[in-house]
Amino acid sequence: MKEVSKKVLAIVVAVVVIAVVAGVAYFLFTGGPKGVVKVTSVDLYTKPSEVTEALTPIEVRLGVENSFPATVRIEGGSLKVLIDDLKMAEISIPAQEVKQGSSVLVLNAVLDNALFDDFWYGHLNRGEKSNVSIAGGIKVGTPVGAVELPVGFSSPVVTRIFPISQELNREYDAGLLGKVVAKRLVVELVGVTPSETKLKASMTIENGLKAIPLYVRGVVFDIKTGGGVVLGRGEQERPKSIAPGEVDTIVFDVTMDNTKIPKLWVEHLRNRERTTIIVEVWLKVDIAGRSLELFKEHPLTVSAELRTSIFKYKE
């Protein structure tokens, strides 16, 4: 009887050992633990009402799929939020458990808005092209050992702000003397430094005055956002005489102050990544011995829209 019991026990032990070995062999043969815990999605979220001039709070939401028939434990990890090679934030991933099935890990970070003038400088130098990315990894403890899960996310940012070109055909009525017509305004990107964005503006003017030359003394400009953030303001002497019936072009420089970009960024997010950039211009001229400011009350205006789609939005 004792011999039978020993044989039965030996058979049971052998079956258990075979089952364990077969299970481990199955996991290794089918790709090991990397194939059963994986990151399935990466999303960036923000809430516009929480954005300040100094900081942009964000959430990184990681979709994680755990196919083990048990809870696994995240032991730690770190992520970097980058715009091309500019590091915007670094995130430490705390230890936590992930249940079987699909889960979403919510990781909080804060972007320093002072870095967005650096982003603007690089973005324009790359022809209005950038790339937002998240890179890093998570260390996960599983029933068959620890694994390192890479996290990767990349999203292109392409804008089409410059050149700005618009037909105006705005008239200044000088009564019996005739009229002056502002026909067209073009604003082009010339260059960018860390502190300034340099633009060239070209305004086409028709002198419709009767037998009187138009003496242009200079131009005044504002560049601002639709929400009223002033990006640049100035006045330049551009002396030019335009004969009666002639059409000529006034060329002048417009300079943006890049230190204003963080304020533009706040407005941009509060408008869910839609910002209008407006250039306003008026003229200082002499007509028949009188000094006048043409279009000052209702400036000549061209605009472009800055559009991005970096974030999803929390309500």
C-alpha atoms as a printed R data frame, in Angstrom:
    type eleno elety resid chain resno       x       y       z
1   ATOM     1    CA   MET     A     1   0.000   0.000   0.000
2   ATOM     2    CA   LYS     A     2   2.834   2.342   0.911
3   ATOM     3    CA   GLU     A     3   4.547   1.514  -2.378
4   ATOM     4    CA   VAL     A     4   1.376   2.555  -4.292
5   ATOM     5    CA   SER     A     5   1.159   5.859  -2.396
6   ATOM     6    CA   LYS     A     6   4.775   6.658  -3.182
7   ATOM     7    CA   LYS     A     7   4.176   5.925  -6.865
8   ATOM     8    CA   VAL     A     8   1.082   8.174  -6.938
9   ATOM     9    CA   LEU     A     9   2.966  11.010  -5.195
10  ATOM    10    CA   ALA     A    10   5.854  10.661  -7.632
11  ATOM    11    CA   ILE     A    11   3.443  10.835 -10.566
12  ATOM    12    CA   VAL     A    12   1.738  13.974  -9.158
13  ATOM    13    CA   VAL     A    13   5.073  15.713  -8.582
14  ATOM    14    CA   ALA     A    14   6.211  14.822 -12.095
15  ATOM    15    CA   VAL     A    15   2.987  16.193 -13.606
16  ATOM    16    CA   VAL     A    16   3.367  19.483 -11.686
17  ATOM    17    CA   VAL     A    17   7.011  19.870 -12.735
18  ATOM    18    CA   ILE     A    18   6.134  19.154 -16.364
19  ATOM    19    CA   ALA     A    19   3.290  21.722 -16.230
20  ATOM    20    CA   VAL     A    20   5.567  24.420 -14.803
21  ATOM    21    CA   VAL     A    21   8.318  23.715 -17.322
22  ATOM    22    CA   ALA     A    22   5.765  23.680 -20.152
23  ATOM    23    CA   GLY     A    23   4.321  26.991 -18.973
24  ATOM    24    CA   VAL     A    24   7.715  28.688 -18.836
25  ATOM    25    CA   ALA     A    25   8.661  27.190 -22.193
26  ATOM    26    CA   TYR     A    26   5.381  28.509 -23.657
27  ATOM    27    CA   PHE     A    27   6.068  32.073 -22.549
28  ATOM    28    CA   LEU     A    28   9.655  31.967 -23.823
29  ATOM    29    CA   PHE     A    29   8.660  30.343 -27.100
30  ATOM    30    CA   THR     A    30   5.911  32.965 -27.768
31  ATOM    31    CA   GLY     A    31   8.173  35.966 -27.208
32  ATOM    32    CA   GLY     A    32   8.641  36.079 -23.463
33  ATOM    33    CA   PRO     A    33   7.253  38.667 -21.059
34  ATOM    34    CA   LYS     A    34   7.742  41.590 -23.441
35  ATOM    35    CA   GLY     A    35   4.847  40.277 -25.453
36  ATOM    36    CA   VAL     A    36   2.376  40.195 -22.574
37  ATOM    37    CA   VAL     A    37   2.786  43.641 -21.004
38  ATOM    38    CA   LYS     A    38   2.935  46.494 -23.510
39  ATOM    39    CA   VAL     A    39   2.287  50.204 -23.956
40  ATOM    40    CA   THR     A    40  -0.578  50.585 -26.438
41  ATOM    41    CA   SER     A    41  -1.064  54.362 -26.620
42  ATOM    42    CA   VAL     A    42   0.437  57.712 -25.578
43  ATOM    43    CA   ASP     A    43  -1.651  60.904 -25.395
44  ATOM    44    CA   LEU     A    44  -0.911  64.448 -24.240
45  ATOM    45    CA   TYR     A    45  -3.635  66.360 -22.412
46  ATOM    46    CA   THR     A    46  -3.926  69.854 -20.998
47  ATOM    47    CA   LYS     A    47  -6.627  72.069 -19.506
48  ATOM    48    CA   PRO     A    48  -6.524  75.625 -20.919
49  ATOM    49    CA   SER     A    49  -7.971  77.222 -17.785
50  ATOM    50    CA   GLU     A    50  -4.992  75.925 -15.778
51  ATOM    51    CA   VAL     A    51  -2.354  77.398 -18.110
52  ATOM    52    CA   THR     A    52  -0.577  80.517 -16.807
53  ATOM    53    CA   GLU     A    53   1.951  82.828 -18.414
54  ATOM    54    CA   ALA     A    54   4.703  80.917 -16.605
55  ATOM    55    CA   LEU     A    55   3.585  77.271 -16.672
56  ATOM    56    CA   THR     A    56   1.592  74.739 -18.712
57  ATOM    57    CA   PRO     A    57   0.394  71.751 -16.661
58  ATOM    58    CA   ILE     A    58   0.015  68.631 -18.809
59  ATOM    59    CA   GLU     A    59  -0.959  64.989 -18.428
60  ATOM    60    CA   VAL     A    60   0.724  62.125 -20.246
61  ATOM    61    CA   ARG     A    61  -1.733  59.238 -20.488
62  ATOM    62    CA   LEU     A    62  -0.186  55.852 -21.204
63  ATOM    63    CA   GLY     A    63  -2.407  52.996 -22.316
64  ATOM    64    CA   VAL     A    64  -1.027  49.715 -20.914
65  ATOM    65    CA   GLU     A    65  -2.188  46.200 -21.802
66  ATOM    66    CA   ASN     A    66  -1.461  43.473 -19.227
67  ATOM    67    CA   SER     A    67  -2.191  40.010 -20.664
68  ATOM    68    CA   PHE     A    68  -0.934  38.128 -17.626
69  ATOM    69    CA   PRO     A    69  -3.667  36.424 -15.615
70  ATOM    70    CA   ALA     A    70  -2.507  38.458 -12.600
71  ATOM    71    CA   THR     A    71  -1.627  41.958 -11.469
72  ATOM    72    CA   VAL     A    72   1.850  43.201 -12.415
73  ATOM    73    CA   ARG     A    73   3.829  45.926 -10.687
74  ATOM    74    CA   ILE     A    74   5.429  48.961 -12.262
75  ATOM    75    CA   GLU     A    75   8.663  49.438 -10.358
76  ATOM    76    CA   GLY     A    76   9.519  52.846 -11.838
77  ATOM    77    CA   GLY     A    77  10.667  54.617 -14.969
78  ATOM    78    CA   SER     A    78  11.129  58.028 -16.553
79  ATOM    79    CA   LEU     A    79  10.006  59.965 -19.624
80  ATOM    80    CA   LYS     A    80  11.221  63.088 -21.417
81  ATOM    81    CA   VAL     A    81   8.945  65.488 -23.305
82  ATOM    82    CA   LEU     A    82  10.889  66.976 -26.225
83  ATOM    83    CA   ILE     A    83  10.355  69.423 -29.073
84  ATOM    84    CA   ASP     A    84  13.065  68.274 -31.450
85  ATOM    85    CA   ASP     A    85  16.168  68.413 -29.206
86  ATOM    86    CA   LEU     A    86  14.680  70.934 -26.723
87  ATOM    87    CA   LYS     A    87  13.758  69.200 -23.448
88  ATOM    88    CA   MET     A    88  10.474  70.637 -22.172
89  ATOM    89    CA   ALA     A    89   9.867  68.355 -19.171
90  ATOM    90    CA   GLU     A    90  11.086  65.194 -17.423
91  ATOM    91    CA   ILE     A    91   8.668  62.810 -15.705
92  ATOM    92    CA   SER     A    92   9.400  60.198 -13.023
93  ATOM    93    CA   ILE     A    93   6.988  57.263 -13.082
94  ATOM    94    CA   PRO     A    94   5.995  56.176  -9.557
95  ATOM    95    CA   ALA     A    95   5.689  52.546  -8.455
96  ATOM    96    CA   GLN     A    96   2.138  51.211  -8.870
97  ATOM    97    CA   GLU     A    97   0.172  48.103  -9.740
98  ATOM    98    CA   VAL     A    98  -1.481  47.361 -13.078
99  ATOM    99    CA   LYS     A    99  -4.389  44.943 -13.128
100 ATOM   100    CA   GLN     A   100  -5.037  42.366 -15.801
101 ATOM   101    CA   GLY     A   101  -6.416  43.835 -19.022
102 ATOM   102    CA   SER     A   102  -6.317  47.429 -20.258
103 ATOM   103    CA   SER     A   103  -5.335  50.326 -17.987
104 ATOM   104    CA   VAL     A   104  -4.434  54.000 -18.379
105 ATOM   105    CA   LEU     A   105  -1.549  55.467 -16.386
106 ATOM   106    CA   VAL     A   106  -1.916  59.222 -15.814
107 ATOM   107    CA   LEU     A   107   1.394  61.038 -15.346
108 ATOM   108    CA   ASN     A   108   1.574  64.736 -14.487
109 ATOM   109    CA   ALA     A   109   4.183  67.212 -15.679
110 ATOM   110    CA   VAL     A   110   4.630  70.974 -16.026
111 ATOM   111    CA   LEU     A   111   6.091  72.747 -19.058
112 ATOM   112    CA   ASP     A   112   8.116  75.908 -18.472
113 ATOM   113    CA   ASN     A   113   6.584  78.497 -20.820
114 ATOM   114    CA   ALA     A   114   9.841  80.467 -20.865
115 ATOM   115    CA   LEU     A   115  11.150  77.742 -23.192
116 ATOM   116    CA   PHE     A   116   8.606  78.522 -25.911
117 ATOM   117    CA   ASP     A   117  10.600  81.443 -27.293
118 ATOM   118    CA   ASP     A   118  13.394  78.865 -27.861
119 ATOM   119    CA   PHE     A   119  10.822  76.611 -29.545
120 ATOM   120    CA   TRP     A   120   9.705  79.523 -31.765
121 ATOM   121    CA   TYR     A   121  13.309  80.265 -32.774
122 ATOM   122    CA   GLY     A   122  13.971  76.635 -33.721
123 ATOM   123    CA   HIS     A   123  10.569  76.167 -35.378
124 ATOM   124    CA   LEU     A   124  11.013  79.106 -37.766
125 ATOM   125    CA   ASN     A   125  14.620  78.147 -38.518
126 ATOM   126    CA   ARG     A   126  13.372  74.702 -39.580
127 ATOM   127    CA   GLY     A   127  10.935  76.221 -42.069
128 ATOM   128    CA   GLU     A   128   7.998  76.157 -39.591
129 ATOM   129    CA   LYS     A   129   8.467  72.447 -38.896
130 ATOM   130    CA   SER     A   130   9.001  70.759 -35.517
131 ATOM   131    CA   ASN     A   131   8.446  67.417 -33.853
132 ATOM   132    CA   VAL     A   132   6.949  66.788 -30.404
133 ATOM   133    CA   SER     A   133   8.089  63.516 -28.892
134 ATOM   134    CA   ILE     A   134   8.066  61.498 -25.683
135 ATOM   135    CA   ALA     A   135  10.877  59.060 -25.012
136 ATOM   136    CA   GLY     A   136  11.737  56.827 -22.077
137 ATOM   137    CA   GLY     A   137  10.846  53.531 -20.478
138 ATOM   138    CA   ILE     A   138   9.010  51.693 -17.714
139 ATOM   139    CA   LYS     A   139  10.368  48.877 -15.555
140 ATOM   140    CA   VAL     A   140   7.673  46.257 -14.908
141 ATOM   141    CA   GLY     A   141   7.799  43.262 -12.565
142 ATOM   142    CA   THR     A   142   5.880  40.290 -14.019
143 ATOM   143    CA   PRO     A   143   5.274  36.708 -12.860
144 ATOM   144    CA   VAL     A   144   8.175  35.575 -15.034
145 ATOM   145    CA   GLY     A   145  10.644  38.367 -14.317
146 ATOM   146    CA   ALA     A   146  11.279  42.096 -14.756
147 ATOM   147    CA   VAL     A   147  11.014  43.724 -18.172
148 ATOM   148    CA   GLU     A   148  11.850  47.160 -19.572
149 ATOM   149    CA   LEU     A   149   9.047  48.595 -21.691
150 ATOM   150    CA   PRO     A   150  10.111  51.355 -24.108
151 ATOM   151    CA   VAL     A   151   7.755  54.318 -24.465
152 ATOM   152    CA   GLY     A   152   7.775  56.232 -27.742
153 ATOM   153    CA   PHE     A   153   5.540  58.980 -29.113
154 ATOM   154    CA   SER     A   154   6.066  61.406 -31.989
155 ATOM   155    CA   SER     A   155   3.835  64.073 -33.530
156 ATOM   156    CA   PRO     A   156   4.855  66.557 -36.263
157 ATOM   157    CA   VAL     A   157   4.054  70.260 -35.842
158 ATOM   158    CA   VAL     A   158   3.802  72.094 -39.169
159 ATOM   159    CA   THR     A   159   2.598  75.703 -39.435
160 ATOM   160    CA   ARG     A   160   2.069  78.056 -42.389
161 ATOM   161    CA   ILE     A   161   2.242  81.564 -40.950
162 ATOM   162    CA   PHE     A   162   4.607  83.218 -43.440
163 ATOM   163    CA   PRO     A   163   4.463  84.702 -45.977
164 ATOM   164    CA   ILE     A   164   1.306  86.717 -45.318
165 ATOM   165    CA   SER     A   165  -0.146  88.304 -48.459
166 ATOM   166    CA   GLN     A   166  -3.403  90.127 -48.978
167 ATOM   167    CA   GLU     A   167  -5.050  92.335 -51.585
168 ATOM   168    CA   LEU     A   168  -6.300  95.474 -49.815
169 ATOM   169    CA   ASN     A   169  -7.554  98.034 -52.351
170 ATOM   170    CA   ARG     A   170  -8.213 100.497 -49.527
171 ATOM   171    CA   GLU     A   171  -8.795 104.100 -50.561
172 ATOM   172    CA   TYR     A   172  -8.021 107.356 -48.793
173 ATOM   173    CA   ASP     A   173 -10.333 110.029 -50.161
174 ATOM   174    CA   ALA     A   174  -8.593 113.420 -50.417
175 ATOM   175    CA   GLY     A   175 -11.698 115.146 -51.752
176 ATOM   176    CA   LEU     A   176 -11.129 117.367 -54.788
177 ATOM   177    CA   LEU     A   177  -7.457 116.388 -54.834
178 ATOM   178    CA   GLY     A   178  -8.252 112.744 -55.650
179 ATOM   179    CA   LYS     A   179  -7.381 109.609 -53.698
180 ATOM   180    CA   VAL     A   180  -4.583 107.347 -52.505
181 ATOM   181    CA   VAL     A   181  -5.033 103.583 -52.878
182 ATOM   182    CA   ALA     A   182  -3.252 100.987 -50.734
183 ATOM   183    CA   LYS     A   183  -3.398  98.038 -53.095
184 ATOM   184    CA   ARG     A   184  -1.502  95.168 -51.488
185 ATOM   185    CA   LEU     A   185   0.507  94.235 -48.402
186 ATOM   186    CA   VAL     A   186   2.950  91.314 -48.166
187 ATOM   187    CA   VAL     A   187   4.840  90.272 -45.017
188 ATOM   188    CA   GLU     A   188   7.707  87.790 -45.374
189 ATOM   189    CA   LEU     A   189  10.035  86.080 -42.914
190 ATOM   190    CA   VAL     A   190  13.618  87.299 -43.358
191 ATOM   191    CA   GLY     A   191  15.342  85.683 -40.380
192 ATOM   192    CA   VAL     A   192  15.071  84.800 -36.725
193 ATOM   193    CA   THR     A   193  17.418  85.090 -33.753
194 ATOM   194    CA   PRO     A   194  16.813  83.851 -30.211
195 ATOM   195    CA   SER     A   195  15.470  87.300 -29.299
196 ATOM   196    CA   GLU     A   196  13.825  88.633 -32.486
197 ATOM   197    CA   THR     A   197  11.824  87.567 -35.518
198 ATOM   198    CA   LYS     A   198  12.742  89.729 -38.499
199 ATOM   199    CA   LEU     A   199  10.105  90.363 -41.175
200 ATOM   200    CA   LYS     A   200  10.051  92.360 -44.410
201 ATOM   201    CA   ALA     A   201   6.831  94.132 -45.391
202 ATOM   202    CA   SER     A   202   6.066  95.407 -48.882
203 ATOM   203    CA   MET     A   203   3.138  97.766 -49.452
204 ATOM   204    CA   THR     A   204   1.958  98.644 -52.955
205 ATOM   205    CA   ILE     A   205   0.594 102.206 -53.220
206 ATOM   206    CA   GLU     A   206  -1.202 103.898 -56.116
207 ATOM   207    CA   ASN     A   207  -1.153 107.705 -56.275
208 ATOM   208    CA   GLY     A   208  -4.594 108.628 -57.553
209 ATOM   209    CA   LEU     A   209  -4.175 112.332 -56.762
210 ATOM   210    CA   LYS     A   210  -4.850 114.811 -59.553
211 ATOM   211    CA   ALA     A   211  -1.528 116.242 -60.770
212 ATOM   212    CA   ILE     A   212  -0.052 116.182 -57.242
213 ATOM   213    CA   PRO     A   213   2.825 113.948 -56.155
214 ATOM   214    CA   LEU     A   214   2.413 111.821 -53.039
215 ATOM   215    CA   TYR     A   215   5.319 112.216 -50.610
216 ATOM   216    CA   VAL     A   216   5.568 109.199 -48.287
217 ATOM   217    CA   ARG     A   217   7.567 110.066 -45.163
218 ATOM   218    CA   GLY     A   218   7.283 106.787 -43.284
219 ATOM   219    CA   VAL     A   219   5.194 103.932 -41.946
220 ATOM   220    CA   VAL     A   220   3.923 102.880 -38.524
221 ATOM   221    CA   PHE     A   221   3.222  99.235 -37.715
222 ATOM   222    CA   ASP     A   222   1.825  96.993 -35.006
223 ATOM   223    CA   ILE     A   223   2.025  93.206 -34.944
224 ATOM   224    CA   LYS     A   224  -0.186  91.472 -32.410
225 ATOM   225    CA   THR     A   225  -2.428  88.493 -31.742
226 ATOM   226    CA   GLY     A   226  -6.183  88.455 -32.110
227 ATOM   227    CA   GLY     A   227  -6.376  88.489 -28.319
228 ATOM   228    CA   GLY     A   228  -4.336  91.690 -28.067
229 ATOM   229    CA   VAL     A   229  -0.837  90.427 -27.190
230 ATOM   230    CA   VAL     A   230   1.525  92.981 -28.759
231 ATOM   231    CA   LEU     A   231   4.410  91.168 -30.454
232 ATOM   232    CA   GLY     A   232   6.044  94.206 -32.047
233 ATOM   233    CA   ARG     A   233   5.485  97.904 -32.650
234 ATOM   234    CA   GLY     A   234   7.497 100.527 -34.474
235 ATOM   235    CA   GLU     A   235   7.867 103.415 -36.895
236 ATOM   236    CA   GLN     A   236  10.283 103.801 -39.791
237 ATOM   237    CA   GLU     A   237  11.196 106.621 -42.128
238 ATOM   238    CA   ARG     A   238  10.788 105.500 -45.724
239 ATOM   239    CA   PRO     A   239  10.907 108.653 -47.856
240 ATOM   240    CA   LYS     A   240   9.546 108.158 -51.348
241 ATOM   241    CA   SER     A   241   7.863 110.372 -53.921
242 ATOM   242    CA   ILE     A   242   5.166 108.769 -56.081
243 ATOM   243    CA   ALA     A   243   4.140 110.717 -59.186
244 ATOM   244    CA   PRO     A   244   0.451 111.215 -60.063
245 ATOM   245    CA   GLY     A   245  -1.043 108.086 -61.630
246 ATOM   246    CA   GLU     A   246   1.978 105.962 -60.667
247 ATOM   247    CA   VAL     A   247   2.111 102.760 -58.586
248 ATOM   248    CA   ASP     A   248   5.095 102.100 -56.315
249 ATOM   249    CA   THR     A   249   6.104  99.836 -53.407
250 ATOM   250    CA   ILE     A   250   7.170 100.878 -49.928
251 ATOM   251    CA   VAL     A   251   9.452  98.281 -48.290
252 ATOM   252    CA   PHE     A   252   9.996  98.364 -44.526
253 ATOM   253    CA   ASP     A   253  11.110  96.126 -41.663
254 ATOM   254    CA   VAL     A   254   8.857  94.629 -39.001
255 ATOM   255    CA   THR     A   255  10.406  93.128 -35.872
256 ATOM   256    CA   MET     A   256   8.745  90.728 -33.427
257 ATOM   257    CA   ASP     A   257   9.952  90.456 -29.837
258 ATOM   258    CA   ASN     A   258  10.402  86.719 -29.173
259 ATOM   259    CA   THR     A   259  10.136  87.239 -25.410
260 ATOM   260    CA   LYS     A   260   6.391  87.751 -26.052
261 ATOM   261    CA   ILE     A   261   5.991  84.205 -27.392
262 ATOM   262    CA   PRO     A   262   5.102  82.713 -23.950
263 ATOM   263    CA   LYS     A   263   2.131  85.129 -23.802
264 ATOM   264    CA   LEU     A   264   1.148  84.079 -27.317
265 ATOM   265    CA   TRP     A   265   1.376  80.435 -26.170
266 ATOM   266    CA   VAL     A   266  -1.127  81.014 -23.336
267 ATOM   267    CA   GLU     A   267  -3.614  82.586 -25.747
268 ATOM   268    CA   HIS     A   268  -2.924  79.771 -28.224
269 ATOM   269    CA   LEU     A   269  -3.885  77.044 -25.749
270 ATOM   270    CA   ARG     A   270  -6.904  78.936 -24.429
271 ATOM   271    CA   ASN     A   271  -8.120  79.056 -28.038
272 ATOM   272    CA   ARG     A   272  -7.401  75.317 -28.380
273 ATOM   273    CA   GLU     A   273  -4.340  75.899 -30.552
274 ATOM   274    CA   ARG     A   274  -5.784  78.520 -32.899
275 ATOM   275    CA   THR     A   275  -4.164  81.993 -32.854
276 ATOM   276    CA   THR     A   276  -4.574  84.878 -35.299
277 ATOM   277    CA   ILE     A   277  -1.450  86.967 -35.936
278 ATOM   278    CA   ILE     A   278  -2.295  90.457 -37.218
279 ATOM   279    CA   VAL     A   279  -0.089  93.090 -38.856
280 ATOM   280    CA   GLU     A   280  -1.504  96.643 -38.903
281 ATOM   281    CA   VAL     A   281   0.070  99.493 -40.876
282 ATOM   282    CA   TRP     A   282  -0.631 103.156 -41.573
283 ATOM   283    CA   LEU     A   283   1.227 105.823 -43.536
284 ATOM   284    CA   LYS     A   284   2.726 109.223 -42.776
285 ATOM   285    CA   VAL     A   285   2.565 111.363 -45.922
286 ATOM   286    CA   ASP     A   286   2.601 114.918 -47.283
287 ATOM   287    CA   ILE     A   287  -0.154 115.951 -49.700
288 ATOM   288    CA   ALA     A   288  -0.102 119.472 -51.120
289 ATOM   289    CA   GLY     A   289   2.021 120.703 -48.226
290 ATOM   290    CA   ARG     A   290  -0.112 119.067 -45.506
291 ATOM   291    CA   SER     A   291   1.225 116.341 -43.216
292 ATOM   292    CA   LEU     A   292  -1.293 113.521 -42.848
293 ATOM   293    CA   GLU     A   293  -1.506 110.030 -41.310
294 ATOM   294    CA   LEU     A   294  -3.395 107.850 -43.753
295 ATOM   295    CA   PHE     A   295  -5.417 104.884 -42.449
296 ATOM   296    CA   LYS     A   296  -4.478 105.549 -38.806
297 ATOM   297    CA   GLU     A   297  -8.064 105.285 -37.559
298 ATOM   298    CA   HIS     A   298  -8.656 102.038 -39.465
299 ATOM   299    CA   PRO     A   299  -5.207 100.563 -40.198
300 ATOM   300    CA   LEU     A   300  -4.304  98.496 -43.224
301 ATOM   301    CA   THR     A   301  -4.466  94.929 -41.953
302 ATOM   302    CA   VAL     A   302  -3.246  91.495 -42.980
303 ATOM   303    CA   SER     A   303  -3.434  88.361 -40.866
304 ATOM   304    CA   ALA     A   304  -2.470  84.699 -40.691
305 ATOM   305    CA   GLU     A   305  -3.546  81.851 -38.442
306 ATOM   306    CA   LEU     A   306  -1.176  79.843 -36.294
307 ATOM   307    CA   ARG     A   307  -2.669  76.349 -35.981
308 ATOM   308    CA   THR     A   308  -1.318  73.282 -34.165
309 ATOM   309    CA   SER     A   309  -2.788  70.055 -32.773
310 ATOM   310    CA   ILE     A   310  -0.366  68.950 -30.059
311 ATOM   311    CA   PHE     A   311  -2.843  68.270 -27.226
312 ATOM   312    CA   LYS     A   312  -6.110  66.688 -26.390
313 ATOM   313    CA   TYR     A   313  -8.179  68.680 -23.912
314 ATOM   314    CA   LYS     A   314  -9.546  68.039 -20.442
315 ATOM   315    CA   GLU     A   315 -12.957  69.542 -19.739
